[in-house]
Amino acid sequence: MTMASSSSRGIGVNRHGPMAEITINEGLAWLKTLKKRHEELLALRNDNAYRGRRFYGASADKEIVKEPVYDVKVLDRLVTRVAREIRLLEQALKATNAKTTIDSYQQDDAVLGELS
C-alpha cells in the first residue's frame, strides 16, 4: 500500500509524531492488520503469562520449567494499546460512513414492491 504525499493529504500529529490521514479503504486495511496483531499478542500473552513447573517420568525425577519470556506488564500494555487503537479506528470509520453519501445511487422504495 502506498501512501500519498503530505501535500495531497492532511497530516495530523499525535504524541508519537506526525501521522497521515487515511482513506476509508486504507482504514479498513489497517483495521484488519490491527486485529491480526491483537490476536497474535493475545496468544503470546496467554502463552507467556504464567510460570509453570511440571514433573514427569516414572519417579517424577524429570522436570519442565516454563518461565515467561517477555515482561508480562509490557506485553499487557501493548495488547491494551492495540485494542484501544482498534476501538478508535472503528469509531472513526463509523462516524465517517455516517457522513458519506453513496455516489451514483438513488434509493427507490418502489423496488421493494407492494402487494395488493
HUFENCOR-V30105 format. One record per pair of residues at least 24 apart in sequence whose ideal C-beta (glycine too) atoms are under 10 Angstrom apart, sorted by the first residue. I is the first residue (numbers start at 1). J is the second residue. Records with the same first field share a line. If there is no record, write none. Layout:
I=J / J
This chain:
1=25 / 26 / 29 / 30 / 33
2=26
22=89 / 92
23=96
24=92 / 93 / 96 / 97 / 100
27=89 / 90 / 92 / 93 / 96
28=89 / 93
30=85 / 86 / 89 / 93
31=85 / 86 / 89 / 90 / 92 / 93
34=82 / 83 / 85 / 86 / 87 / 88 / 89 / 90
35=82 / 83 / 86 / 89 / 90
37=78 / 79 / 82 / 85 / 86
38=78 / 79 / 80 / 81 / 82 / 83 / 85 / 86
39=82
40=79 / 82
41=75 / 76 / 78 / 79 / 80 / 81 / 82 / 83
42=75 / 79 / 82 / 83
44=69 / 70 / 75 / 78 / 79
45=70 / 72 / 75 / 76 / 78 / 79
46=79
48=72 / 75
49=75 / 76
